[in-house]
Amino acid sequence: MKKILSMFILMAAVLSIASISSCRKERRGCTNPNSINYNSSATLDDGSCIAKVYGCTDPSASNYNSSANVSDGNCIYTTQITTWTSLPTFPCTTALIDVYIDDIYRGSLDSYYNSTPGCGAIGGVSYDVLPGNHKFFAKCNSGTFTWGPTYYNISGNCFTWELN
């Protein structure tokens, strides 16, 4: 009888342990540790895992990647260059000054300023470049007068080049 009673107690203990462990709630979530939304306490994958996409996550950078959700630290920022002049009378036989940056035509000046304009000002020639060394050159549309070439190491978000 003692043997049966001992067996009964042992069976009851095993059933109790099994019953307690089966009551443990499953935690749903992303169980992939390589995902951006990995949940270390999840015990059941619910299909919500989001893959990591590395890239530039700053919308103000020139190489912004709208698909990226993890910054790779390699955002590139451009500098806006505005070319302008304070000469009220252009030294040109025509009223246009052609502006070249890195030997590429970027536009023509057709007016002057009394003081330094901000980047992107109407009447100036504005263009975005990557940081670094750049060649500047301007000439009268008629070819009678030139400025440069001049070389500048550009950084920051705004640079103005005055023709005088």
Backbone bond lengths (Angstrom), bond angles and torsions (degrees), N, CA, C in turn:
res aa  C-N    CA-C-N  psi(-1)  N-CA   C-N-CA  omega(-1)  CA-C   N-CA-C  phi
1 M - - - 1.433 - - 1.530 110.07 -
2 K 1.348 115.07 -39.39 1.458 119.04 178.05 1.524 110.13 -61.67
3 K 1.321 114.24 -36.16 1.450 119.39 -178.55 1.527 110.12 -66.98
4 I 1.319 116.67 -41.01 1.465 121.75 179.49 1.523 109.49 -67.39
5 L 1.318 116.23 -41.84 1.462 120.82 179.38 1.523 110.49 -64.55
6 S 1.319 117.87 -42.00 1.463 121.57 178.04 1.525 110.64 -63.62
7 M 1.342 115.32 -40.28 1.450 120.67 179.10 1.529 110.27 -65.60
8 F 1.312 116.43 -40.21 1.465 121.79 179.22 1.536 110.55 -63.60
9 I 1.320 116.77 -43.80 1.470 121.25 179.64 1.526 110.29 -64.80
10 L 1.308 116.41 -41.39 1.462 120.61 178.73 1.525 110.94 -63.12
11 M 1.315 117.81 -44.01 1.472 122.54 178.56 1.525 110.77 -62.97
12 A 1.319 117.05 -40.71 1.464 121.69 179.52 1.525 110.05 -64.71
13 A 1.300 117.30 -39.01 1.463 121.33 179.55 1.525 110.71 -66.13
14 V 1.327 116.46 -43.78 1.464 120.84 179.14 1.517 110.33 -62.98
15 L 1.323 117.36 -44.37 1.470 121.33 178.68 1.522 111.31 -64.09
16 S 1.307 118.28 -37.24 1.469 121.96 178.77 1.518 110.76 -64.42
17 I 1.325 115.56 -44.83 1.467 120.01 179.90 1.521 110.01 -63.92
18 A 1.311 117.74 -43.84 1.462 122.29 179.15 1.519 110.23 -63.02
19 S 1.304 116.03 -39.83 1.465 120.78 -179.27 1.523 110.83 -67.40
20 I 1.316 117.26 -41.63 1.469 121.33 -179.62 1.520 110.16 -65.91
21 S 1.336 118.47 -45.25 1.457 120.63 -177.53 1.522 111.51 -68.90
22 S 1.332 118.45 -28.57 1.467 119.65 179.30 1.524 111.05 -77.28
23 C 1.312 118.91 -14.33 1.463 121.91 178.25 1.528 111.41 -83.52
24 R 1.308 116.56 -11.45 1.462 119.93 179.40 1.521 109.07 -62.41
25 K 1.311 117.12 127.10 1.464 121.62 -176.88 1.515 111.23 -76.42
26 E 1.324 114.75 140.67 1.458 119.74 174.48 1.520 108.18 -80.42
27 R 1.319 115.80 140.36 1.467 120.60 177.03 1.514 107.81 -104.86
28 R 1.306 115.37 119.73 1.459 121.15 -179.44 1.528 109.24 -87.07
29 G 1.303 115.93 146.76 1.456 120.74 178.71 1.513 110.01 163.59
30 C 1.320 115.53 -170.24 1.465 121.58 179.67 1.524 108.67 -83.99
31 T 1.326 116.37 121.94 1.459 120.61 -178.17 1.529 112.88 -104.15
32 N 1.348 116.96 6.43 1.467 120.88 -179.93 1.533 109.41 -91.29
33 P 1.337 118.28 111.59 1.473 120.36 -177.18 1.527 113.63 -65.75
34 N 1.327 119.20 -12.68 1.465 121.87 177.47 1.517 112.82 -89.38
35 S 1.308 117.82 0.75 1.464 121.67 -179.56 1.513 111.10 -91.09
36 I 1.323 115.39 156.40 1.470 120.77 -178.39 1.525 111.24 -69.01
37 N 1.321 117.42 -27.43 1.465 120.71 -177.34 1.537 111.86 -112.21
38 Y 1.334 116.72 34.55 1.464 121.87 178.34 1.524 110.38 -57.10
39 N 1.327 116.17 134.57 1.459 122.09 178.85 1.524 107.47 -118.39
40 S 1.314 117.31 106.00 1.462 121.66 -175.71 1.526 112.51 -66.43
41 S 1.318 118.25 -19.16 1.474 119.69 179.38 1.524 112.01 -93.73
42 A 1.322 118.36 -2.06 1.467 120.78 178.76 1.519 109.92 -73.74
43 T 1.332 115.10 137.08 1.466 120.70 177.57 1.518 111.81 -110.61
44 L 1.329 117.18 -13.11 1.460 121.49 -179.33 1.531 108.75 -134.69
45 D 1.327 116.81 119.74 1.470 120.40 -179.44 1.530 109.24 -69.09
46 D 1.339 115.54 126.52 1.468 119.99 -178.93 1.528 112.87 -101.08
47 G 1.332 117.43 7.85 1.466 121.09 177.97 1.517 114.05 80.64
48 S 1.319 117.73 12.50 1.469 120.86 -176.26 1.528 113.61 -93.48
49 C 1.318 118.19 3.94 1.465 120.59 -175.95 1.532 111.38 -59.31
50 I 1.334 115.68 137.93 1.467 122.72 178.38 1.521 107.36 -116.38
51 A 1.319 115.24 120.90 1.469 120.08 -179.34 1.523 110.67 -66.06
52 K 1.334 115.97 146.34 1.459 120.80 175.81 1.522 108.57 -77.46
53 V 1.343 115.64 130.28 1.463 121.73 175.54 1.525 105.93 -121.37
54 Y 1.335 115.96 112.46 1.460 121.35 -177.28 1.524 110.28 -85.65
55 G 1.325 115.82 143.98 1.457 121.76 177.64 1.508 110.05 166.67
56 C 1.321 115.81 -171.48 1.469 121.26 178.45 1.521 108.46 -81.84
57 T 1.325 116.83 122.33 1.465 121.62 -176.88 1.525 113.14 -103.26
58 D 1.329 117.90 7.13 1.471 121.89 -179.31 1.527 110.04 -96.24
59 P 1.346 118.07 112.33 1.467 120.57 -178.17 1.529 114.23 -61.15
60 S 1.331 118.31 -17.93 1.461 119.38 -179.51 1.533 112.21 -85.50
61 A 1.313 118.32 -4.71 1.468 121.88 179.68 1.527 110.50 -86.32
62 S 1.324 115.70 153.08 1.464 119.62 -178.26 1.522 112.65 -72.54
63 N 1.322 117.72 -20.34 1.461 120.50 179.33 1.533 111.60 -111.23
64 Y 1.334 116.73 31.79 1.466 122.47 177.98 1.525 110.48 -56.45
65 N 1.326 116.53 134.49 1.461 122.16 178.73 1.528 107.22 -117.46
66 S 1.331 116.69 106.94 1.462 120.67 -176.57 1.527 112.13 -66.81
67 S 1.332 118.28 -16.28 1.467 121.58 178.13 1.523 112.03 -86.60
68 A 1.324 117.68 -16.21 1.467 121.08 -176.80 1.523 110.61 -72.85
69 N 1.338 115.63 139.55 1.464 120.48 175.15 1.528 111.56 -124.74
70 V 1.346 116.79 1.43 1.463 122.52 174.80 1.529 107.37 -135.40
71 S 1.329 116.41 123.55 1.464 119.91 -178.92 1.522 110.86 -69.48
72 D 1.332 115.19 134.32 1.466 119.78 176.04 1.527 111.41 -95.07
73 G 1.337 117.14 1.47 1.463 121.78 177.77 1.516 114.01 74.55
74 N 1.325 118.15 14.86 1.465 121.08 -176.02 1.523 113.22 -117.22
75 C 1.314 118.04 34.76 1.464 120.58 177.47 1.530 109.44 -66.99
76 I 1.325 115.73 143.39 1.459 122.09 179.13 1.529 107.85 -117.40
77 Y 1.312 115.95 130.12 1.454 121.21 -178.49 1.524 110.15 -112.76
78 T 1.314 116.21 135.03 1.456 120.37 179.67 1.522 110.07 -92.25
79 T 1.320 114.61 161.88 1.459 122.04 174.05 1.514 107.26 -114.37
80 Q 1.326 116.45 131.75 1.454 118.92 176.24 1.524 108.39 -87.86
81 I 1.319 114.49 126.94 1.457 121.68 178.44 1.519 107.37 -104.10
82 T 1.307 116.75 132.77 1.462 120.82 172.83 1.521 108.09 -122.62
83 T 1.315 115.50 122.02 1.461 122.01 177.64 1.520 107.44 -96.04
84 W 1.334 116.22 136.73 1.462 120.42 -176.80 1.518 109.42 -151.91
85 T 1.310 115.36 170.23 1.468 120.75 175.56 1.521 109.63 -139.85
86 S 1.335 114.48 151.42 1.464 120.36 175.42 1.532 110.37 -106.91
87 L 1.329 116.49 7.12 1.468 120.58 -179.70 1.528 109.44 -76.64
88 P 1.331 118.20 114.25 1.457 119.33 -179.52 1.532 112.21 -70.21
89 T 1.316 116.34 -24.06 1.462 120.86 175.79 1.509 107.11 -119.67
90 F 1.311 115.99 113.47 1.456 119.67 -179.92 1.523 109.01 -66.82
91 P 1.325 117.07 141.11 1.469 120.16 177.34 1.540 110.66 -81.59
92 C 1.293 115.28 32.45 1.465 120.47 -177.03 1.531 109.20 -117.38
93 T 1.323 115.71 153.23 1.466 118.56 176.45 1.517 111.11 -78.16
94 T 1.342 116.12 -16.27 1.462 120.35 170.62 1.521 106.59 -114.48
95 A 1.291 118.09 169.09 1.471 121.48 -175.75 1.517 112.60 -90.55
96 L 1.321 118.30 18.68 1.462 119.19 -177.54 1.527 111.74 -121.39
97 I 1.318 115.24 139.35 1.466 122.08 173.37 1.525 106.34 -116.99
98 D 1.328 116.83 118.94 1.460 122.08 179.20 1.523 109.99 -83.23
99 V 1.327 116.47 133.30 1.463 122.48 -176.15 1.528 109.29 -111.99
100 Y 1.354 114.88 133.33 1.460 121.81 178.98 1.528 108.80 -124.22
101 I 1.306 116.43 133.08 1.462 121.56 173.15 1.516 106.23 -123.19
102 D 1.320 115.81 124.80 1.466 122.13 -176.50 1.526 111.14 55.58
103 D 1.345 114.64 41.46 1.470 123.32 177.44 1.528 114.54 64.61
104 I 1.315 117.27 18.25 1.464 121.62 177.35 1.526 108.57 -116.88
105 Y 1.329 116.71 128.88 1.461 121.73 178.82 1.530 108.88 -62.20
106 R 1.357 116.06 128.56 1.472 121.23 -178.05 1.515 113.87 -114.58
107 G 1.321 118.12 -10.98 1.460 120.98 179.76 1.513 111.21 145.37
108 S 1.340 115.76 -178.48 1.468 121.19 -178.06 1.515 111.08 -127.15
109 L 1.343 114.48 139.77 1.466 121.00 173.21 1.523 108.17 -83.84
110 D 1.325 115.62 137.51 1.462 118.43 177.88 1.524 112.08 -132.75
111 S 1.339 116.72 10.30 1.467 120.22 178.03 1.529 108.79 -152.92
112 Y 1.332 116.44 174.40 1.464 120.56 -179.65 1.527 109.60 -127.32
113 Y 1.339 115.35 165.70 1.462 123.05 179.73 1.518 109.53 -119.65
114 N 1.328 116.47 149.45 1.466 121.70 174.80 1.531 110.90 -82.16
115 S 1.330 116.91 -23.46 1.465 121.31 178.17 1.533 108.46 -146.89
116 T 1.310 115.30 168.42 1.461 120.55 -175.96 1.533 110.71 -58.88
117 P 1.334 116.93 123.33 1.469 119.22 177.99 1.530 110.87 -82.24
118 G 1.293 115.96 163.92 1.465 120.40 173.46 1.523 109.80 -77.87
119 C 1.304 116.10 164.51 1.458 119.40 178.03 1.528 110.04 -62.19
120 G 1.311 115.00 139.12 1.456 120.67 179.27 1.516 113.88 84.01
121 A 1.331 117.74 7.35 1.464 121.05 -177.53 1.530 110.87 -63.50
122 I 1.318 115.48 141.27 1.468 121.62 177.51 1.522 108.55 -65.96
123 G 1.314 116.57 136.84 1.461 121.56 -179.22 1.511 112.71 100.04
124 G 1.331 116.57 -22.08 1.461 121.19 174.69 1.520 108.57 -93.76
125 V 1.297 116.35 171.93 1.467 120.94 174.27 1.518 106.41 -104.20
126 S 1.330 116.43 118.02 1.464 121.14 -178.27 1.517 110.57 -115.04
127 Y 1.330 114.06 142.61 1.456 119.73 -178.69 1.523 108.71 -156.64
128 D 1.329 117.98 142.36 1.467 122.55 177.84 1.525 110.38 -92.53
129 V 1.336 115.35 134.91 1.463 121.26 176.44 1.529 108.98 -131.30
130 L 1.309 115.75 159.13 1.455 120.99 172.81 1.521 108.91 -77.35
131 P 1.318 118.07 153.66 1.470 119.76 177.29 1.523 110.67 -57.54
132 G 1.326 115.38 147.98 1.458 120.65 177.91 1.510 111.81 135.88
133 N 1.330 116.27 -168.60 1.463 122.67 -178.51 1.525 110.89 -82.13
134 H 1.332 115.22 133.84 1.462 120.84 -179.97 1.518 110.42 -137.33
135 K 1.315 114.92 149.01 1.463 122.84 179.81 1.529 108.84 -99.92
136 F 1.337 115.86 130.23 1.459 122.21 178.87 1.523 109.26 -115.95
137 F 1.303 114.69 138.80 1.460 121.03 -179.28 1.525 107.37 -153.38
138 A 1.318 116.84 139.70 1.464 121.05 176.13 1.515 108.09 -140.89
139 K 1.320 114.94 152.12 1.466 119.05 178.30 1.521 109.16 -151.64
140 C 1.313 113.21 152.13 1.459 117.97 174.56 1.519 108.48 -60.73
141 N 1.295 115.26 141.19 1.453 120.82 178.39 1.523 110.70 -54.70
142 S 1.321 115.76 -32.77 1.467 121.13 179.71 1.533 111.96 -81.74
143 G 1.351 117.34 -10.51 1.460 121.35 178.90 1.511 114.03 84.82
144 T 1.355 119.14 10.53 1.451 121.36 -175.70 1.531 114.40 -84.00
145 F 1.314 119.14 -15.88 1.456 121.30 -176.34 1.529 108.57 -151.53
146 T 1.359 116.59 146.39 1.463 120.00 179.13 1.522 111.12 -134.36
147 W 1.324 115.99 156.35 1.463 125.29 172.38 1.527 106.85 -123.55
148 G 1.312 116.57 129.68 1.457 119.72 177.10 1.512 111.85 90.19
149 P 1.292 118.57 -170.33 1.463 122.56 11.04 1.529 112.82 -74.44
150 T 1.319 114.42 145.92 1.451 123.17 177.63 1.522 107.11 -125.91
151 Y 1.325 116.45 143.05 1.461 120.65 -178.94 1.524 109.40 -115.37
152 Y 1.322 116.20 134.01 1.464 121.92 178.41 1.524 109.39 -131.72
153 N 1.325 115.15 143.86 1.459 120.86 171.12 1.524 105.96 -93.52
154 I 1.308 116.91 111.38 1.464 123.09 -171.28 1.527 110.41 -96.87
155 S 1.330 115.91 136.44 1.464 122.21 172.23 1.525 107.03 -153.47
156 G 1.314 116.98 176.86 1.461 120.56 -177.77 1.509 110.29 81.24
157 N 1.341 117.54 -165.32 1.461 119.26 -176.83 1.526 113.74 -111.02
158 C 1.351 117.99 -5.63 1.462 119.93 -179.48 1.531 109.57 -149.77
159 F 1.314 115.51 134.55 1.453 121.01 177.26 1.525 106.83 -141.98
160 T 1.343 117.06 133.45 1.464 119.79 177.68 1.529 108.41 -117.16
161 W 1.315 114.50 139.15 1.471 121.95 178.23 1.518 107.44 -117.93
162 E 1.322 115.61 114.40 1.465 120.19 -178.77 1.525 109.89 -94.46
163 L 1.313 115.25 130.58 1.472 121.74 172.26 1.516 106.89 -93.78
164 N 1.319 117.82 119.37 1.472 119.82 178.42 1.512 110.38 -142.65
